[in-house]
Structure formats: structure tokens, C-alpha cells
Amino acid sequence: MEKKKSLEKVGFGIAIMFGIYWIYTLFIQDRLNLAPIFLTLIGFLTLYAAGLLLFTGVIKKIPNSELKKGRVSGKTLAVCFFLQFTALIIAGMLTNILALISGQEITNDMEMLSPLMLFLLLIFNPIVEEFVFRKLFADKLLQYGELFYMLVSSFCFAIVHGVAIGIPQVVYTFLLGMIWSYLTVKTGSIKISVILHALSNLFGGIIIQLLQGISMEAVGIYSIFMMLSSMTGIILFLTSKKNISIDGQSRLVDKGVLKDMFTNKGILFYAVLTIVMMTVKHLI
């Protein structure tokens, strides 16, 4: 029962945090006659000041878990690094498949790489997002099992990105979330996950955009590099899979954990809210 109530609070709390942010960005932001930088600043204050404050208020009575300090091998770090490329390639394939099914042309609508955007992608977002989805989630949910925490953290992290950047990114960020939450469990810290998060933004977004400004040939060469890195990730994962231990077992899926997640009122509310917001964003 405590597990159920804790998860409900986490689900409702994260829904409130992002819900007020989505209300601002979808319904209020465009009505304000302010410079873009001020609109962005208000958005950050809405999400990471008001929203985060409400989230921590909802979950504060849940007893904290203990993150035990540990180390991971160099090979484990290599597996996690290269698997990020695997996740990126999978997301790209899904984007192409959806484009073929819908008949829509794939666009590369990336935001301009201003100093502010670079700061957000390489420093601010990795630190804050890992603090929220890895550290705070671990504090409240790790006591109920490593896999339980990893799946909840990754799922909640992923569907947020569905509202911002589309369905293929849900799969991409879920896989990244599993990698980063695993490292958080094994090291007892978010330091490595913050670094890998920043590298993911660098290799998966910034470098691609910079190369697009140079030539499509450069983008093609980089695509080959990403594909080779993706294959390296798969090979390293398959050869070290037996060494992966979650809750003392070698597994990444558990029917009981999935049932606990997707029958929980808090998680269901959060999922429905994100679907509604995705639909609203598409319609407007």
C-alpha cells in the first residue's frame, strides 16, 4: 500500500509540475507582449520555480531512500555511452517510419544555437533534469526496487518529451532514461548521468545542427559515425548483458512492476495529461 501511495504522489506531483508549465506555454505565452528572452525566463520560472516547488511539496512526506555509493567499470561506461547512439538511431528510424505512414515530409526545425541554447543543452538541462527525474525519483522510489525506480523514472522522463518534440523522442528519451537511472543506481550519484546527458545533447543535436550549416556531405559522414557507434553499443551490450544486475537479477522487464505502474492513479493521470497536451499542441 505504501508503494502505491508513494507512486501516486510522485505521479500527481510531476503532473502538476509540468501541467502548469504546459498551460503557460500553450495558452498564455503567446498572449504576452514581451521579448522572447522574457517569455523564456517566465517559462523557466513557471517550471523550475513554481512547478518544482509544488512537486517537492507533494512528495515531501514520502520517506527517502538511500542511494548507496558505488563504482562502475570502464566497460560499463562505454556500453552506456555507445547505447545512447543506438537510442538515437532507433528514434531516427521511427521518425522515418511515421513520416512514410503519414505522408508528411521530415523537417529539421531545430532552434538556433545561441549562447543561451548551448548553455541550456549542455549545462542547465542536464543538471536540472537529472536532479528531478533521477535524484528526486530515486529518493522516493528506490526503496521499492531498482527496476521499479528505473522504469518509473524513465517513463515519466520520456513522455514529457512527447509534448515538446514528438512521439519518436518518447522512445529515445525512455531508453536514455533507463541508461541514466541505471548509472544512478550503481554509482549512488547523478554525476555520470549528468555528463552523459550533456554528451547526448551534444552528439544528438548540437553537432548535427552545426554540420548542417557546413554541408550535407558532412552530415552524411557524421551519420555513418553515429551508425557505427550504434552498432558498437549493441555489440557491447550483448557481450556484457550477463553482467547487468538489477535487484540482484539480470533483467530489464518485470510484469509485476509494469502492472504496478500502469494501474496507478498518479501515473495514469500524468500519462493522460501528457496525451491531452500533445493533442492540444498539435491542434493549435
C-alpha positions in Angstrom: 0.0 0.0 0.0 2.8 2.4 0.8 4.4 1.7 -2.6 1.1 2.5 -4.3 0.6 5.7 -2.4 4.2 6.9 -2.9 3.9 6.3 -6.7 0.6 8.1 -6.7 2.1 11.2 -5.1 5.1 11.1 -7.5 2.8 10.8 -10.5 0.4 13.6 -9.4 3.3 15.7 -8.3 5.2 15.6 -11.6 1.9 16.1 -13.5 1.3 19.3 -11.5 4.9 20.5 -12.1 4.7 20.1 -15.9 1.0 20.8 -16.1 1.3 24.4 -15.1 4.3 24.8 -17.4 2.2 23.5 -20.4 -0.7 25.7 -19.5 1.7 28.7 -19.7 3.4 27.6 -23.0 0.3 26.6 -24.8 -2.3 29.1 -23.6 -0.6 32.1 -22.0 2.8 32.7 -23.6 1.7 33.9 -27.0 -0.7 36.4 -25.4 2.1 38.2 -23.6 3.6 41.1 -25.5 7.1 40.5 -24.3 10.6 39.9 -25.8 11.4 36.2 -26.4 14.0 36.1 -23.7 11.5 37.3 -21.1 8.9 34.7 -22.3 11.6 32.0 -21.9 12.5 33.3 -18.5 8.9 33.2 -17.3 8.7 29.7 -18.7 11.7 28.6 -16.6 10.3 30.2 -13.5 7.0 28.5 -14.1 8.6 25.1 -14.5 11.6 25.1 -12.2 10.5 27.5 -9.5 6.7 27.2 -9.1 6.4 23.8 -10.7 9.3 22.2 -8.9 8.3 23.7 -5.6 4.8 22.2 -6.0 6.3 18.8 -6.9 8.6 18.6 -3.9 5.7 19.7 -1.7 3.5 16.8 -2.9 6.3 14.2 -2.4 7.9 15.6 0.7 6.2 13.2 3.1 7.3 10.1 1.3 10.3 8.6 3.3 13.6 9.0 1.5 15.5 6.1 0.0 19.3 5.7 0.4 21.4 6.0 -2.6 24.5 3.8 -1.9 27.8 5.0 -3.3 29.4 2.6 -5.8 31.5 2.4 -8.9 31.0 1.1 -12.4 33.7 -0.3 -14.7 35.1 1.5 -17.8 33.4 -1.1 -20.0 30.0 -0.3 -18.4 30.6 3.4 -19.1 31.5 2.6 -22.7 28.3 0.5 -23.1 26.2 3.3 -21.7 27.9 5.9 -23.9 27.5 4.0 -27.1 24.0 2.8 -26.4 23.0 6.5 -26.5 23.8 6.4 -30.2 21.7 3.2 -30.5 18.7 5.0 -29.0 19.3 8.0 -31.4 19.3 5.7 -34.4 16.1 4.0 -33.2 14.4 7.4 -32.8 15.5 8.3 -36.3 14.1 5.1 -37.8 10.8 5.7 -36.0 10.7 9.2 -37.4 11.2 8.0 -40.9 8.5 5.2 -40.5 6.0 7.7 -39.1 6.7 10.1 -42.0 6.1 7.3 -44.5 2.9 6.3 -42.9 1.5 9.8 -42.5 2.9 11.1 -45.9 4.4 14.1 -44.2 7.8 15.4 -45.1 10.5 15.2 -42.4 11.6 18.6 -41.3 14.7 19.7 -39.3 13.2 22.5 -37.2 16.0 23.0 -34.7 16.3 26.0 -32.6 19.1 28.4 -33.3 22.3 27.6 -31.4 22.5 30.8 -29.4 24.8 31.0 -26.4 21.6 30.6 -24.2 20.6 27.5 -26.1 24.1 26.0 -25.7 24.0 26.7 -22.0 20.6 25.1 -21.7 21.5 22.0 -23.7 25.0 21.4 -22.2 24.7 22.6 -18.6 21.3 23.6 -17.3 19.0 20.9 -18.7 21.3 18.0 -17.9 21.8 19.1 -14.3 18.2 20.1 -13.5 16.5 17.2 -15.4 18.8 14.6 -13.8 18.2 16.1 -10.4 14.4 15.9 -10.9 14.0 12.6 -12.7 16.9 10.7 -11.4 17.7 12.1 -7.9 14.3 13.0 -6.6 12.7 9.9 -8.1 15.4 7.8 -6.5 15.0 9.4 -3.2 11.3 8.5 -3.1 11.0 5.3 -5.1 14.3 3.4 -4.9 13.2 1.8 -1.7 10.6 -0.2 -3.7 13.2 -1.8 -6.0 15.8 -0.7 -8.5 13.9 -1.8 -11.6 10.7 -0.2 -10.3 12.6 3.1 -9.9 14.3 2.8 -13.2 11.1 2.2 -15.2 9.0 4.9 -13.4 11.8 7.4 -13.8 12.4 6.6 -17.4 8.7 6.6 -18.3 7.9 9.9 -16.6 11.0 11.4 -18.2 10.1 10.1 -21.7 6.5 11.2 -22.0 7.3 14.7 -21.1 9.4 14.9 -24.3 6.4 13.7 -26.3 4.7 17.1 -25.7 7.9 19.0 -26.5 9.3 17.2 -29.5 7.1 14.3 -30.6 6.4 10.6 -30.3 9.8 9.2 -31.6 11.5 11.2 -28.9 9.5 9.4 -26.3 11.2 6.1 -27.2 14.6 7.8 -27.5 14.3 9.5 -24.1 12.9 6.4 -22.4 16.0 4.4 -23.5 18.2 7.2 -22.3 16.4 7.4 -19.0 17.0 3.6 -18.5 20.7 4.1 -19.1 21.0 7.1 -16.8 18.8 5.7 -14.0 20.9 2.5 -14.1 24.1 4.5 -13.6 22.4 6.5 -10.8 21.6 3.2 -9.0 25.0 1.7 -9.5 27.0 4.8 -8.6 24.7 6.4 -6.0 25.1 9.7 -7.7 23.8 11.7 -10.7 27.2 13.0 -11.7 27.8 10.5 -14.5 24.2 10.7 -15.8 24.6 14.5 -16.0 27.7 14.1 -18.1 26.1 11.5 -20.4 23.0 13.7 -20.7 25.1 16.6 -21.8 27.0 14.4 -24.3 23.7 13.1 -25.6 22.6 16.6 -26.4 26.0 17.4 -27.9 26.2 14.4 -30.2 22.4 14.0 -30.9 21.6 17.7 -31.5 24.3 20.3 -31.4 26.9 18.6 -33.7 24.2 17.6 -36.2 22.9 21.2 -36.5 26.4 22.6 -36.8 27.2 20.2 -39.6 24.0 21.1 -41.4 25.4 24.6 -41.6 28.5 23.3 -43.3 27.3 20.7 -45.9 25.1 17.7 -46.3 28.2 15.7 -47.1 29.5 16.4 -43.6 26.1 15.3 -42.2 26.4 12.1 -44.2 29.8 11.3 -42.8 28.6 12.0 -39.3 25.6 9.8 -39.9 28.0 6.9 -40.7 29.8 7.7 -37.4 26.6 7.5 -35.5 25.6 4.3 -37.1 28.9 2.6 -36.3 28.7 3.9 -32.7 25.2 2.5 -32.5 26.4 -0.9 -33.7 29.2 -0.7 -31.2 26.7 -0.1 -28.4 24.6 -3.1 -29.4 27.7 -5.4 -29.5 29.0 -4.2 -26.2 25.6 -4.6 -24.6 25.1 -8.1 -25.9 28.6 -9.2 -24.8 28.1 -7.7 -21.3 24.4 -8.4 -20.7 25.1 -11.2 -18.3 26.9 -8.7 -16.0 24.0 -6.4 -15.7 22.4 -6.8 -12.3 19.2 -5.0 -11.3 17.7 -6.0 -8.0 20.3 -8.9 -8.0 19.0 -10.3 -11.3 19.8 -9.9 -14.9 16.5 -8.4 -16.2 15.1 -5.2 -17.7 11.4 -6.0 -17.7 9.1 -7.3 -15.0 5.4 -7.8 -15.4 4.6 -7.1 -11.8 6.5 -3.8 -11.9 4.7 -2.8 -15.2 1.3 -3.7 -13.6 2.1 -1.6 -10.6 3.0 1.4 -12.8 0.2 1.3 -15.3 -2.6 0.7 -12.8 -1.5 3.5 -10.6 -3.8 6.6 -10.5 -1.0 9.1 -10.3 0.9 7.6 -13.3 -2.3 7.3 -15.3 -3.2 10.9 -14.6 0.2 12.0 -15.7 0.1 9.9 -18.8 -3.4 11.1 -19.8 -2.4 14.7 -19.1 0.6 14.4 -21.5 -1.5 12.9 -24.2 -4.1 15.7 -23.9 -1.3 18.3 -24.1 0.3 16.6 -27.1 -3.1 16.7 -28.8 -3.8 20.3 -27.9 -0.3 21.3 -29.1 -0.9 19.5 -32.4 -4.4 21.2 -32.9 -3.2 24.7 -32.2 
